[in-house]
Every structure is written in structure tokens, then in C-alpha cells.
Amino acid sequence: MKKGIFHFHSTHSYDGMNTIENIIKVIRNKKLDFVVLTDHETINGSLELQKRLKEQNLDVEVPTAAEYKTSRGDVIALNLKHEITDMRWDEFYKNAKEQNALLVLPHPYDGHSEIEELAQAVDVIEVFNARSSVINNYKSYLLALKYKKPVIWSSDSHIPQSLLNVVVGYEKEGMKFSEALINGAMAPLFLKKSSILDIFLSQLKKAYVNRNFKLFIYIVYKTLFKRTKKDYLNL
């Protein structure tokens, strides 16, 4: 069986704390066969990871990928040939398909608009995100069933401690990750919800990088009080 991790962030993301060095260390220690690094708004993370793995003679599949904030919310694009820069949904979709990219809808019920249309347009739907609530993950699963879409599970890790919260795999020999994904051959091997720490630290870095101190205060309130009250049992 081939195993790996899907949808996580490195320091190439404004809120990511996973260094490329640490990611490679995890790949070595856990003998991962594929990793899908999806930094915010850039493929530079996956390109650097590909380069570093090649230099170390590690045979690991790393699709060129990124998580883009489109006008309708976050969408992951896989197997890109170059960066996508126009975030208007229609233009984004057109550009991605011109590159024969696969599109994945991550955490559908967190930060998206026109969800039903998005679900029909993408190739794959993420049905478990370690940072999403149990209810939203369940709704995502029902959405995938409704439109008969292949599914995927992810840690959406932003910090080293959560990098292996979700491990997925497939048994088809000679099949690449993208082929297994689109053919519904993926299966979850390990699932664990993210801690409040994961969410808090990534949002803290985001506020710092953007010099948004109002956001910082809001994050502290939401993470330590509002989330604890409403979603603590789901974390």
C-alpha cells in the first residue's frame, strides 16, 4: 500500500510553520510515498519540496499544488504547470482546466459561497478536515455523496505537531496519486482532530504577518472563548 499526506502548509504559506526540512524528516521517518503540499496562493512550496527530495535521492511523489482563495472560497489545484493568478472563479476554473489540473474543494462548509455549484465543478471533495467541526465534515461527506464525487481526507496542518493527524493511502500498484484520487481508490489510514493549538498558532502567525492586531485580538477571543463554548468537543 502507498501512503501519504494531503493538504498541509509549509512556511511558504503566511500562516504555516512546517519547514521543508521538517517535512522531509517526516517523509523519511514514516516512509511516505506521496505528499501533497498545498501552500496558500503559491506552488513555490511544492516546487521547493520536489527539488530538495530529488537532491536527496528520495523517490516520493509530490504533485505541484496550491490552495487558492478564489472569489468563492478556497480551492486546491493539483498538477499545475504554472501559478494561477486570477482569483475570479470563472477565470480561475478556466486557467486550471487549461493546465489539466485536478480541483479539490477543501472544507466545503468553512468559508465558501455557492457551495452546490462549487461541488459540481470540482473533481474531488474533501470530506474530513482535521480543523473543521464534526458537523461540517459530515455535511461535506453528504455533499460528496449527492454529486457522486471522489473524496479525500486531510490534516490541513499548519504546525509540525499536526502534520500526521491524517494519513491516507491506496493499494493500486503502479498508480500515481492523482489517478488513485480521481478513481476513488483513496482510503483514510489514520484520522485525528486538530487541537486548539494548531488553529491558534496558525492564525496568530497570519495576524502577525499581516500586521493585523485587531485580527489578533479577535483570534484570541474566538479560539479561547467562542470555540471552546461551541466546538470544544469536536476538536
N, C-alpha and C positions, 0 to 999 in steps of 0.2 A: 504493500500500500504506500502511495505517495502522500506525504503530509506537509502542511504548511500553515501560514497565517495570512489573512486577508484584511485589508482596510485598517491601516495604522499610520502613525505620523512620526516623522523624524524632526530634527532641528531645522530642516528646510521649511517646516511649517511655522507660522508665527506663534503657535501655541504648543508646539511639540518639543519634547525633552529627550527623545530617543536619539542618541548619536549613531552615526553609521557604524562606528567601531563597536558599539554595544549590540547593535542589530546583528552584525557579523558574528559576534561572540555567541549570541543565542542560536544562530543558524548552525554554528559548529557544534555547540553543546547538545542541541536537540536533534541534530542531523536532519534538518528540514530540507525538503525537496523543492519547495517553491515559497516565495514571499511576495506579497502584493502591497508595496509601499505606496500610499495614496496621499501625498502631501497636499496641503491646501494651495490651490491655484498654480501649482508648478509640477513639472515632471522631473525637475532637477534632482530631487531626492532619489528617485528610482534610477536615473541615469548614473548618479554617483555610485549607488549600490551595485549596479551592474559592473561598472568599471573596477571597483575595489574587489569584488568577488572574482572577476577574471584575473586580476593581478595576483590573487592568492590561489589560483587554480581550483576554485570551488565550483563544482557543477551544480548550480542552483538556478532554477527558472525565476526570473524577475521581469514580469511584463512592465513595459513603460506605461505608467499610470499616474493619475492625479484625481483629487476630489475638488471639483469646481463649484463655486457658488453662483449658480445661474439665476436668472430672473424669477425662476420658480422654486429655487432652493438647491441644496447640494445634490450633485450628480457625479458619480465616479465614471471616468472614461479609461478603458484598458486598451493596450496595444496601439498606443498613439505613435505617430511618426514625428509629430511636432506639437508644440504648445497650442492650446486653444485660447484665444484672447477675447473673443466677443461673447459676452455672457447673456445676451438676449436669447431666450430659449430657442426660438426657431433657427437662429443663426448658429447657435451652439450645436444643436442637433444636426444641422446640415454639415457643419465642419467635421464633427465627429464621424458621421457616416461616410463622408468623403475619404476619411482615413481608414475606413473599415474597422472602426473602434467598437468595442462592446460597451454598452452603457448599463450601469448598475444604479438602482435607486436605493440609497442608504437611508436608514431610519426614516421611513416614509412619513411618519406622523410627528416628526420633530423638525419644524422649520420649513415646511413645504406648502405651496399653494397649488391648486388644481391637481390634486393627488391622483384622481382617477385617470386623467389624461396622461400624466407622467407615467403611471403604472402601465398603461397600454403602449407607450412609446419606447420604454426601455427594454433591454434584453433580459435583465435579471433583477430580482428584488431581494434586498437584504431583509431577512425575517427575524434575525436576532442581532441586536446591537447591545454590547455589554454596558453601554452608558444610557440606554433607553429604559423606560419603565416596562414592567411585565405586561401591562395593558397595551402599550403601544407596540411592543413586539408581537403580541397576539394578533392585534389588528393588522400588522404587516403580513403575518402569515396568512390571514384570511384574504388579504388583498392579492397575494400571490396565487392563492387557490382560485380566486374569482377570475383572474386573467390567464390562468394556466402558465405562469412564468416560472422558470428555473429559480432556485433560491440559494442564498449564501448566508453564512453566519460570520460575525466579526467582533473583534475586541474594541475597535476604534481607539486603540491605545495611543495615549499621548505621553506616557511616562514609562520608564523601564519596568516598574513593578507590575504593570498590567499587560505587557507585551504578549504573554502566553495565556491570557484569560480565555481566549478562544483559539482552538486548533481545529482545522478541517482537513479532510483527506478524500482520496478516491482510489479505487482498485484497478482501474483500466490501465493495463500496461501499454506503454508506447503512446499514451495520450498526453497532450500538453494541458496545462491548467485551464486555459481558455476553452478548449474543446470539452473538457470534463465539465466545466461550469455551464456552458450553454446546452449541454446534453443532459443536464440534471443528474450527473454522476457524483456530485459532491455530497459529503456527509459530515456532520459535526462529530469530532472525536473528543473534544473537551469544551465545556461551557462554564463560565464563571462570570457573575456580575461584577462590574467595576465598583470600586469603593468611592466614597465621597472625596477622598484624597485625590484620585485621578482627575475627577471633574474640576475640583477646586484649583489644583496646581496648574492645569492647562489653561483655565480661564484667567487665573492670576497672571500668567505669562502673557496672555493675549492683551489684558488690560495694560500691563507694563509696556509691552512693545508699542502699543498704540497710544501710550501716554494718556489713557482714558481713566482718570481717577474716580469719576462718577460711576463708571462701569465696575471698577474695583469694589466700591462700597456696595453696589447692587449685588455683585457676585458673592461677597461675604454674607450678606443678608439672605440671599436665595439659597446658597449652599448650606449654611449652618442653621437656618431657621425654617424657611419656607419648605425646602426639600425634605428636611428632617421630619416636618409635620406631615407632609403629604406622601412622600415616596420612600421613606426610610426603609420600609420592609422590602422594597423592590431593589435595593442596592446591594 
